[in-house]
Amino acid sequence: MFFRQFLEVQSSTWTYLLADPETRDAVIIDPVAETVERDIRYINDLGLTLRWTLETHVHADHITSACQLKDRTGCQTVVCAKAGLGGADRHVHHGDVIEFGQFFLDVLETAGHSDCSVSYLTRGTSPARVFTGDALLVRGCGRTDFQQGNASALYKAVHAHLFTLPDETIVHPAHDYNGCTASTIGEERRLNPRLTRSEPEFVALMAGLNLPRPKLIDIAVPANRLCGRSPT
């Protein structure tokens, strides 16, 4: 499987491009509006056909380029069904499958950072890769204090659907603020300072973070509920 990882600097967002090297069918995960020209240029340079844009959740810190990519490439947009977004082409649930060429991504519901968070797990690759959004970060996790976040739900989802994966599974988060590009399930299960606690300890920790409100939330969330289109 063809794999590339790109960074949007302002929001520290990782965007992932996956493709079948034979059919040239591709998917992009968590694309950002500010870097849409870069992403389209890369797709065109490599002769790829973008089939799907995949969102791990409704982002509060940046606007997705999903609608722009759809308009310019003809791809289809994918979001979690729980997001209730009218602008998406496909609304996925836990256990659904995204196909591109000969490759497959299994949808894992990992709510808690928001009520509509999902992860995408590659099927049949060695090692497997899991794209975890904000549910599981490198030595951390996403906050749970807005967008119907729930610390207990996040803890349960990570332990049920992510920490049960093989140790060697590569973890690709939606963000990193410390320069880390990836981790593994085995590392995070042993070393994640938040999610190695008991569930009550984790819930108490998350309740006491007192983080500032995301600067773009009032702009980003309404736009992202329309796959990146302005609601006005």
N, C-alpha and C positions, 0 to 999 in steps of 0.2 A: 504494500500500500504506500502510495506517495503521501508524504507528510511535511507540512511546513507550519512554523509558528511565527506569528508576527506580533509586534507590540504597538499599542497606541499609548503614547507617553503620558498625556495629560491625566488620563484616568487609570493608568497602569493596567490596561486591559490586554489580555492575550486573545488573539484571534487565530483560529486554526483552520488550515486548508487541507483537506484530505481528498485523494483521488485514486481511481483505478488506472494504473499506468497503461493498461491495454485498451480499455474502452474510452478513456479520458473523461469519464463521468466524475464529477466532483461535488463535494459539500463544503460549506464554510460554517464555522461555529462562532457565534458571538462577534459578528462584524460590527465595525464602528463607523459612524457617518464621516468623521474627520479623515478616515483613511480609505474611503471607498475607491478613490482613483488608484491608489497603490494596489489594492486588492484586484481590481478589474485589470489593471495592466499586467499583473503577475499571472492571472488566469488566462489572459489572451496570449501572453508571451509563451506560455507552456502548452497552448492549444487545448485547454481544458473546456469542458462543457459543464457549467454550474447547474446542478439539478436542484439542490436544496440549500436554503439558509436555515440554520438551526439556532434557536435561542435557548439558553439554559434557564432564563427567567426574565421577568420584566425588569430591566436595569434601571437603577436610580441615579447613576453617576455619569452616564453618557447616553447618547441617542444611537440606536442601531441603524445600520445602513440597509436593513433587509428590504425595505420598499424600493430603495434606489437600485439595489442589485436585481430585484424582480423586474423593474421597469426596463433595465438595460440589458439583462441577460435572459429573461424569460424563466428564471428559476422559480421554485415554489417555496413559500415560507412555512416554517414549522415552529409551533409553540406548544407548551403544556396545555392540555384541555382545561385545567383548572384556572388558567389565566382568563378565560372567557373573552378572548380577543376576536372581534369581528373581522379584523383586517387580515388574518392569517389564512393560508390555504389548507393547512392540516393541523389538527389539534390532537396531540398524542397523549396516551395514558401509559402507565407502567406496563411493561411487557410488549409494547408496540415495537416495530422494527422499521428502520429507515434503510432503504437499499440504494446503492449507487454502484453501477457496474457489477462486479462479482463480490462486492463487499457489503457488510451489514453493520448497522449500529443498533444495539438494543437500548430501549428507553428505560431508565430507572427513575422512579419518582423519589426525589430527595428534598422534600419540602421542609421548611423551617427557617431558612434565611428569608424566604418569602413563601406564600402558600402555593406558588406555581413554579417551584424550582424542580428541574429535572437534570439528570446526568445522562451521558451517552457513552456506551461501552462498545468497543470494537469486538466483533465476533470473528474468530478464526485467525487472528493475528498473533504472532508470538514475539515478544510478550503482548498481552492485551493492553490497550490504552483506554482510560476512562476520563472523560471530559466533565469535570465536576462543578462547573460554574462557581458559585460562592459557597456551596454546601461544604466543600472540603478544600482548604487552601494548604499551601506548604507550611506546615507547623502552625496551622490556625484554622479558622472557619469564618464565614460571613456573619455579620451582626444579625440580630433577631428582633430589633426594636421598632421596626416599621414594616409596611406592606404585608400585614397579617403574619409577621414573623412569629415563630414559636420555638423557644430553645429546647423544650422537651421533644417536640416533633423532629427537630433537626438532629438531636442526639440519637433518637431511635432510628431515623432514616439512615444516617451514616453507619451506625453499627449493624443495621439489618441488610442494607443494600450495597454498601461500599466496603466496610471492613470484613465482609465475608468473601470478598474476591481474593484470588491468589496473591501472595506477597509480592510477586514480581510485576504485578499490574502497574503500569506507569500512570501516575496521577497528573493530569493537565488541568490546572485551575483556571478560572476566568480572570483572576488578578494575582499579581504579586508585587509587593511594595518594598522588597528587599533584594531584588535581583536574581531570585531563584526561578528557574525555567520549568522545573518539574520535580516530582518526588515519586515514591512508590507507596502502594498500599501497606506493605510491610513496615516501611519507615514510619508512616503516619500512625499506624496502629500501635507502634511501640513508643514513638517520640512526640506525637502531637501534644503540646502542653495543655490544650483545652479538652480534647476528646478522649484522653486517657484517664480522666477523672471519672468519678461516679456520676450518674445522671443528676442527682440533687446538687452536687458540687458544681457541675457544668451549668445548670440552670441559674444558680446563685451567681456564678462568675459572669454570665452573660447579662444578668439583670443589673450588675454593678459597673458596666463598662463606661457608661456616661459619655458616649461618643457624640461629636457634633453632627448636626443635621447635614446630609449631603447637599452641597451647594446647588446642584442642578436638578434636584428631585422634582421640583414643581414644573420644570420644563420637560425633563427626560421621561418621567413616568407617563404623562398623558400622550406624548409622542410615541413611546414604545408600546403603549396599548393599541396603537394603530400601525405597528411594525415600522415605526420611524417617521410616519407622516405627521405633519403638524395638524392638530385638531381644529385649527382656525382657518 
